[in-house]
Amino acid sequence: MMHSFIGGIETAYNYAKDLDRALTDIKIVTEDSTGAMANFAERANKAA
């Protein structure tokens, strides 16, 4: 049970890290503001 819990935390951490990296890349390419990226991240999270 503990292994499953730790695996879930690790998966969530990796998802957040990958999302942050992707949003940073999008922000660099599109030159969007931090607020626009935060809004995009929120919508992407809901869609996922």
N, CA, C and O atoms as CSV, one atom per row, in Angstrom:
chain,resi,resn,atom,element,x,y,z
A,1,MET,N,N,0.826,-1.191,0.000
A,1,MET,CA,C,0.000,0.000,0.000
A,1,MET,C,C,0.873,1.259,0.000
A,1,MET,O,O,0.588,2.211,-0.726
A,2,MET,N,N,1.922,1.264,0.802
A,2,MET,CA,C,2.801,2.425,0.878
A,2,MET,C,C,3.515,2.640,-0.460
A,2,MET,O,O,3.700,3.777,-0.894
A,3,HIS,N,N,3.912,1.546,-1.108
A,3,HIS,CA,C,4.584,1.638,-2.405
A,3,HIS,C,C,3.667,2.294,-3.428
A,3,HIS,O,O,4.118,3.112,-4.230
A,4,SER,N,N,2.412,1.951,-3.410
A,4,SER,CA,C,1.420,2.526,-4.320
A,4,SER,C,C,1.247,4.020,-4.058
A,4,SER,O,O,1.151,4.811,-4.996
A,5,PHE,N,N,1.207,4.397,-2.804
A,5,PHE,CA,C,1.069,5.807,-2.414
A,5,PHE,C,C,2.268,6.624,-2.878
A,5,PHE,O,O,2.109,7.709,-3.438
A,6,ILE,N,N,3.457,6.104,-2.645
A,6,ILE,CA,C,4.681,6.788,-3.055
A,6,ILE,C,C,4.746,6.884,-4.581
A,6,ILE,O,O,5.187,7.899,-5.122
A,7,GLY,N,N,4.312,5.840,-5.268
A,7,GLY,CA,C,4.276,5.865,-6.728
A,7,GLY,C,C,3.340,6.935,-7.244
A,7,GLY,O,O,3.637,7.583,-8.248
A,8,GLY,N,N,2.213,7.134,-6.577
A,8,GLY,CA,C,1.267,8.180,-6.958
A,8,GLY,C,C,1.848,9.571,-6.775
A,8,GLY,O,O,1.652,10.452,-7.611
A,9,ILE,N,N,2.557,9.758,-5.685
A,9,ILE,CA,C,3.201,11.051,-5.427
A,9,ILE,C,C,4.288,11.311,-6.477
A,9,ILE,O,O,4.419,12.427,-6.980
A,10,GLU,N,N,5.047,10.297,-6.794
A,10,GLU,CA,C,6.105,10.436,-7.798
A,10,GLU,C,C,5.517,10.765,-9.169
A,10,GLU,O,O,6.066,11.592,-9.897
A,11,THR,N,N,4.420,10.133,-9.518
A,11,THR,CA,C,3.757,10.413,-10.791
A,11,THR,C,C,3.256,11.846,-10.842
A,11,THR,O,O,3.424,12.526,-11.854
A,12,ALA,N,N,2.647,12.307,-9.772
A,12,ALA,CA,C,2.141,13.683,-9.719
A,12,ALA,C,C,3.286,14.686,-9.813
A,12,ALA,O,O,3.166,15.702,-10.497
A,13,TYR,N,N,4.380,14.411,-9.137
A,13,TYR,CA,C,5.546,15.292,-9.179
A,13,TYR,C,C,6.104,15.378,-10.595
A,13,TYR,O,O,6.395,16.467,-11.090
A,14,ASN,N,N,6.252,14.232,-11.239
A,14,ASN,CA,C,6.793,14.211,-12.601
A,14,ASN,C,C,5.862,14.926,-13.575
A,14,ASN,O,O,6.328,15.610,-14.486
A,15,TYR,N,N,4.548,14.774,-13.392
A,15,TYR,CA,C,3.584,15.475,-14.243
A,15,TYR,C,C,3.750,16.982,-14.076
A,15,TYR,O,O,3.788,17.714,-15.065
A,16,ALA,N,N,3.846,17.443,-12.852
A,16,ALA,CA,C,4.000,18.879,-12.594
A,16,ALA,C,C,5.307,19.410,-13.178
A,16,ALA,O,O,5.341,20.504,-13.741
A,17,LYS,N,N,6.365,18.644,-13.045
A,17,LYS,CA,C,7.669,19.048,-13.580
A,17,LYS,C,C,7.619,19.122,-15.108
A,17,LYS,O,O,8.136,20.071,-15.698
A,18,ASP,N,N,7.005,18.136,-15.745
A,18,ASP,CA,C,6.889,18.131,-17.206
A,18,ASP,C,C,6.003,19.269,-17.694
A,18,ASP,O,O,6.304,19.903,-18.705
A,19,LEU,N,N,4.912,19.529,-16.980
A,19,LEU,CA,C,4.025,20.628,-17.348
A,19,LEU,C,C,4.754,21.955,-17.240
A,19,LEU,O,O,4.625,22.804,-18.122
A,20,ASP,N,N,5.510,22.145,-16.181
A,20,ASP,CA,C,6.256,23.383,-16.004
A,20,ASP,C,C,7.257,23.576,-17.141
A,20,ASP,O,O,7.389,24.677,-17.675
A,21,ARG,N,N,7.948,22.525,-17.504
A,21,ARG,CA,C,8.922,22.599,-18.601
A,21,ARG,C,C,8.221,22.943,-19.917
A,21,ARG,O,O,8.710,23.777,-20.679
A,22,ALA,N,N,7.090,22.312,-20.185
A,22,ALA,CA,C,6.350,22.575,-21.419
A,22,ALA,C,C,5.833,24.010,-21.459
A,22,ALA,O,O,5.908,24.669,-22.496
A,23,LEU,N,N,5.314,24.491,-20.340
A,23,LEU,CA,C,4.805,25.863,-20.291
A,23,LEU,C,C,5.929,26.876,-20.479
A,23,LEU,O,O,5.737,27.909,-21.122
A,24,THR,N,N,7.085,26.585,-19.927
A,24,THR,CA,C,8.235,27.469,-20.113
A,24,THR,C,C,8.624,27.519,-21.583
A,24,THR,O,O,8.903,28.594,-22.115
A,25,ASP,N,N,8.646,26.370,-22.239
A,25,ASP,CA,C,8.972,26.326,-23.663
A,25,ASP,C,C,7.948,27.104,-24.490
A,25,ASP,O,O,8.318,27.848,-25.398
A,26,ILE,N,N,6.672,26.934,-24.181
A,26,ILE,CA,C,5.613,27.660,-24.898
A,26,ILE,C,C,5.765,29.157,-24.676
A,26,ILE,O,O,5.637,29.946,-25.612
A,27,LYS,N,N,6.036,29.541,-23.444
A,27,LYS,CA,C,6.185,30.963,-23.118
A,27,LYS,C,C,7.347,31.580,-23.892
A,27,LYS,O,O,7.231,32.702,-24.385
A,28,ILE,N,N,8.448,30.871,-24.002
A,28,ILE,CA,C,9.611,31.376,-24.729
A,28,ILE,C,C,9.273,31.564,-26.205
A,28,ILE,O,O,9.608,32.592,-26.793
A,29,VAL,N,N,8.619,30.590,-26.797
A,29,VAL,CA,C,8.322,30.647,-28.228
A,29,VAL,C,C,7.268,31.706,-28.540
A,29,VAL,O,O,7.405,32.450,-29.512
A,30,THR,N,N,6.214,31.779,-27.718
A,30,THR,CA,C,5.102,32.692,-28.012
A,30,THR,C,C,5.285,34.070,-27.414
A,30,THR,O,O,4.575,35.009,-27.775
A,31,GLU,N,N,6.240,34.196,-26.493
A,31,GLU,CA,C,6.472,35.450,-25.778
A,31,GLU,C,C,5.221,35.916,-25.017
A,31,GLU,O,O,5.007,37.116,-24.845
A,32,ASP,N,N,4.407,34.971,-24.568
A,32,ASP,CA,C,3.229,35.293,-23.755
A,32,ASP,C,C,3.647,35.673,-22.339
A,32,ASP,O,O,4.751,35.360,-21.894
A,33,SER,N,N,2.745,36.349,-21.647
A,33,SER,CA,C,3.012,36.772,-20.278
A,33,SER,C,C,2.867,35.596,-19.316
A,33,SER,O,O,2.296,34.558,-19.650
A,34,THR,N,N,3.398,35.788,-18.122
A,34,THR,CA,C,3.281,34.760,-17.092
A,34,THR,C,C,1.818,34.516,-16.742
A,34,THR,O,O,1.421,33.375,-16.510
A,35,GLY,N,N,1.013,35.577,-16.701
A,35,GLY,CA,C,-0.410,35.434,-16.402
A,35,GLY,C,C,-1.132,34.616,-17.455
A,35,GLY,O,O,-1.988,33.793,-17.129
A,36,ALA,N,N,-0.792,34.838,-18.721
A,36,ALA,CA,C,-1.413,34.068,-19.801
A,36,ALA,C,C,-1.039,32.597,-19.687
A,36,ALA,O,O,-1.867,31.720,-19.932
A,37,MET,N,N,0.210,32.330,-19.315
A,37,MET,CA,C,0.641,30.940,-19.162
A,37,MET,C,C,-0.037,30.279,-17.955
A,37,MET,O,O,-0.362,29.092,-18.004
A,38,ALA,N,N,-0.247,31.027,-16.890
A,38,ALA,CA,C,-0.941,30.486,-15.724
A,38,ALA,C,C,-2.371,30.122,-16.098
A,38,ALA,O,O,-2.878,29.079,-15.685
A,39,ASN,N,N,-3.015,30.970,-16.869
A,39,ASN,CA,C,-4.378,30.703,-17.316
A,39,ASN,C,C,-4.399,29.474,-18.219
A,39,ASN,O,O,-5.274,28.617,-18.091
A,40,PHE,N,N,-3.442,29.393,-19.122
A,40,PHE,CA,C,-3.343,28.237,-20.016
A,40,PHE,C,C,-3.122,26.957,-19.207
A,40,PHE,O,O,-3.745,25.932,-19.482
A,41,ALA,N,N,-2.242,27.017,-18.218
A,41,ALA,CA,C,-1.951,25.848,-17.381
A,41,ALA,C,C,-3.190,25.377,-16.645
A,41,ALA,O,O,-3.439,24.176,-16.540
A,42,GLU,N,N,-3.962,26.314,-16.140
A,42,GLU,CA,C,-5.194,25.957,-15.426
A,42,GLU,C,C,-6.167,25.250,-16.365
A,42,GLU,O,O,-6.756,24.232,-16.000
A,43,ARG,N,N,-6.337,25.786,-17.569
A,43,ARG,CA,C,-7.254,25.169,-18.533
A,43,ARG,C,C,-6.736,23.807,-18.987
A,43,ARG,O,O,-7.519,22.872,-19.159
A,44,ALA,N,N,-5.417,23.688,-19.183
A,44,ALA,CA,C,-4.839,22.409,-19.598
A,44,ALA,C,C,-5.007,21.358,-18.505
A,44,ALA,O,O,-5.272,20.193,-18.801
A,45,ASN,N,N,-4.856,21.757,-17.264
A,45,ASN,CA,C,-5.024,20.844,-16.136
A,45,ASN,C,C,-6.454,20.324,-16.073
A,45,ASN,O,O,-6.677,19.135,-15.846
A,46,LYS,N,N,-7.431,21.224,-16.276
A,46,LYS,CA,C,-8.833,20.815,-16.261
A,46,LYS,C,C,-9.137,19.876,-17.410
A,46,LYS,O,O,-9.897,18.920,-17.252
A,47,ALA,N,N,-8.544,20.143,-18.570
A,47,ALA,CA,C,-8.770,19.278,-19.734
A,47,ALA,C,C,-8.157,17.895,-19.539
A,47,ALA,O,O,-8.692,16.894,-20.018
A,48,ALA,N,N,-7.032,17.851,-18.832
A,48,ALA,CA,C,-6.360,16.561,-18.609
A,48,ALA,C,C,-7.165,15.745,-17.613
A,48,ALA,O,O,-6.780,14.624,-17.280
